[in-house]
Amino acid sequence: MEPSVVILPEPRDYLVNAVQAGGGVVAPLSEATRGLVLTEGLSQDALETVLAEHPGIAWIQLPLAGVDQYEDLMQRNPDRQWTSGKGAFGQPVGEFALALVLALLRSVDTFARAQSWGKPQGTSLHGKRVVIVGAGGVGKEILRLVSAFTEHITMVRAHRQPVPGAEKTVTDEGLDDALREADVLVLAAPMTAGTEHLLDARRLALLRPDAFLVNIARGPLVETAALVTALAEGKLAGAALDVTDPQPLPDGHPLWSEPRALITPHTGETQDMIRPLFTARVERNVRNLAAGFALEGLVDVRAGY
């Protein structure tokens, strides 16, 4: 039977086509609705009302890879299947993470600010010790790309299962030791209660003064005030932040004038990049829903990602 799927807050042609290509039918909310595909713009209250009034909805496809904004609602609806974009957006975000790493190491941010010809400077990524926090789709793609430059890559994840291709895999218990060895630290972990201020003043102090930080995950993973202090005092060689806390970063914030900081406006992926990836995810999940197969990007409601 064709699964009945609703797209909220309003149908979009590319998603309608994806649902139909997956063997489903796009229809208004009813007792027959089995799937819900979200685009950005539906409020939490509206979504909660939809779920309360339509208990037959078994699957909710969230629009992004990060799901922290839906955490409370997922906890109250643990028997439904929640899927996100995780794993689907690894390619563009991983590519941008590598771009930021190279920009920092090769002093591109310094040259971009320069008003006159200066001295050559920069260092190579080849042979550097890179620590990647987060072993989801983005973290694994960063690992794949960075492996072209160095074999010294440590992955930090929630459990001890080794990540193929990494020199070392450690849990959060090993994070402190990994930070002490890092030349480059890349944050690619999900935003959960357990990862807020994962990189606080204490952990920032574990990094060497010649180490670099890249955050392409979520802004609150880093304690912003502590980072501002570390950069201002020269205790960190540089930081590239595609996400900030607060976000957007307000005009006049100290990070804008910090010469060791490179700020980009959460552009690790753009709609043009992720639309075909999200469309393919929706199509496959509609097909899997109809066939009773496992859904892609399934969120572990208890873990929050």
N, C-alpha and C positions, 0 to 999 in steps of 0.2 A: 504494500500500500504506500502511496506517495505521502510522505510526512508533510503535514501542514505547518508552515513556518511563517512567523510574522517578523517584520523588520521594523524596529522602532529607533528613534521617534518617527521616522518616515521612510518609506521604501526608496531605495536608490537603484538606478537601472543596473549598475554593475553587480550589486548584490542580488537583485531579482534574477539576473542571468545566472549567477553562481548557484543559487538555490535550485533553479530549474535544471541547470546542467548536472546537479547532483541527484536529480530524480525527485525533487520536492516540489511543492506548490506554495506560492506566496498567497496568503489569504488573511483577511482581518482576524482579530482575536475572536476565538470561540471555544467551545468545549473540545473541539477537535485539534486545537493548537498543541503541537508537541515540541516545537523548537522556537527559540527567540534569538534573533541576531540583533545586537545592539550597535548603533553608531553613536558617536559622541553627541551629547546634547540632552539625553534623557536624565532627569533628576533621580536621585536615590529614592525619594518618596514616591515618585511615579512608578519606578521599577518595582518597588515593594508592593504597591497596590496591584500592579499587573499580576505579580506572582501570587498574591493572596487570593485574587479573584479567579485565577486560572490554575488550579492545582495539577492539571494535566500536562503543563509545560515541564518536560523532562530534561531539556537541554537549553542552556543559555550560553551563547557565544559572545564574549566580551571583546571590545574593539581594540584593546592594546595588549602589550605583553605584560605590563605591570598591572596588578589587580588590587593594590592596597586600598584604593578608594571604595572597593566593593567588599572589603573583608568582613565587616559586620553583617552585611546582608547575606553573604555566603555562609557565615556561621549559623545564621537563623534558617538557612535552607540547605542543610548538608546532604539531603537525599536527592537533590537535583544534580545533574552533571553540568559543571561549569567549565568552559574552555576559554582560553585566552589566545593571544597572538604569540605566546612564548615558543621559541624555536623557529617561528616563521620569519622573524625579522633579524635573525642573526647576521645575515650577509651584509646589509647596509650598515648596521651599527658596528659590527666588527671591523668593517673597512674604515669607518670614521675613527674608531678607537686607534687603529694603526696610524692613521693620518695625524692624530693628535700626538701620539708618542713620538713620531718622527719629527713633527714640528717643534716639540720641546727640545729633543736631543740635538737637533740641527739648528737651534736658535732662530727658527723662522719667525717666532713671535717678536723677538728682539729686532730683527731686521725690518719687520713690517712697521714698527714704531719709529725707526730711525729717520732722521731728517738730513743726514749727511753720510758720506762713505765712512765705514768703520773698519775695525780689524776683523779678519776671518775668525770664526769661532764655531764651536759645536762638537758633538761627540757621536760616535756610531752606535747603532743598536746591536751590531754584530757582537756576539759573545756576552752580552749583558745578562744579568740575572733579573728575570721578570717574574713578578708575582701577580697572578690574576685571581681576584676574589669573586667567586661565582662560576659554577660549571654548568650553567644552562646553555641554551642555544647560542647566546651572544658570547659567553665565556669560551665555549669550545671553538667558535669561529675565530675569536681573537687568538686562541692557542694555535690554531691552524695557520693563521697568517704570520704570527710572530715567529713560528718555528722555521720560517725561511731565513731568519736572522740569527737565531740562537737556540741552543738545545737546553739552556738553563732556565726552564720555566717551571714554576711551582703553582699548582692549582689549589685554591682553598675552597672547600665545599662543606656541606653539612654532615656528610658521612664519609667513611674511610675508603669507599670503593675507588680504586685508582682511575684516573682519567687517562685514556689511551693517548700517547704522544707527550705527556708531561714527564719531566724528569722526576718530580715529586708531587704527591697529592697529600694534603694535610687537612685536618678539620679545623674548626675555630680554635681548638686548644693549641694548635701549632702556628696560629697566625702571628703571634708576637715574635717568635723566632724567625719566621719568614720575613717579617718586616725589617728585622735587623740586617738581613742579607740582601735586601732588594735594591737594585739600581732603578727599577721602574715598577711602580705599583699601579695596577689597573683595577678599578672597581666596576664589577659587572653583576653584582648581587641584587636580588629582589629587595624591595622595601617591605619590611615586616617590623613588628614590635621588637624583634631580636636584633635587627640590623640598624636601627636608628642610632646615630652617632657611633657606628662601628669604629670609625676612625676619629677618636676623641683626642684631647690634648696628650694623654698618656701615650697613646699609640703613635701619634704623630712624632713624639719625641724619640720613638724607637727607630724611625727612619734616619738614615745618614744625611748629612747636610748636602751631599751631592746626589741625592735620590730625587726622582720625579714622580708626581702623582697625576693620574688621569681618572676622572670620574665620568662615566657615560651611563650610569645606572639611575640613581635618584639622589637629589641634593642632600636630604637629611642623613644619608649614610656618613657624611662628613660633618663634624662640628665646625661650623663656619667661623665663629670667633677664634677658635683655636688655630684654624688654618691661616686666618689673617695674621695672627701673631707670629706663627712659624715662618711665614713668607717674609714678613717685615723684618724679622730678626735674622734672616739668612739661614734658618735651620732646615730649609728645604730648597732644592735647586730650582724647582718650578712646579706649577700645577696647571693642568688643562681641565677645565670644567665645562662639560656640555649641559650639566644640570647644577642647580644651585639651591641654597636654602637661606633666604626666601627665593622663590621663583615666581615671576621674573625678578632678576636681580635689580634692585632699585637704582635709579640714577644717583650718582654721588656715593655709592657704596665703596668702601676702601678697596675692594677687589678690582674695581675698574681702573684705579690708578696704580695698582701694584705691578711693577715691571716684571715680576716673576710669574704673573698669572695670565693665562690665555682663556678667555671666556667666549663660548659660542652659545647661541640661543636654542638649546635643546633641539639640535638639528642632526642628530645621529641618524635619524631617518626622516624623510618627508613623505607627505601623502602620495606623491607621484611614485616614490620608491616602494612604499609598502602596500599600495592598493592592489597590484597584481598578486602579491604574496598573501594578503588577507583574503582576497577573492578565492584563491586556490584553496586556502584553509577552510573557508566556508563550504565550498563545493564538496571537498572530501568529507567534511563532517556531516553534511546532509546525507551523503551516500552511506557513510558508516552508520548513521542513526537509523536509516531505513533498513539496513542489513543486520543491525544488531551487533556491529563490530565496535571495537574500542575507538573512542574519539581522540583526535589529535589535539595536543595542547591542553590536556586535562589538568585542571587545577587541583592540587591537594588542599582541600578546604582547611584541614587542621593545621597544615604548615603555613598556609597563606600565600602560596605561589604555585 
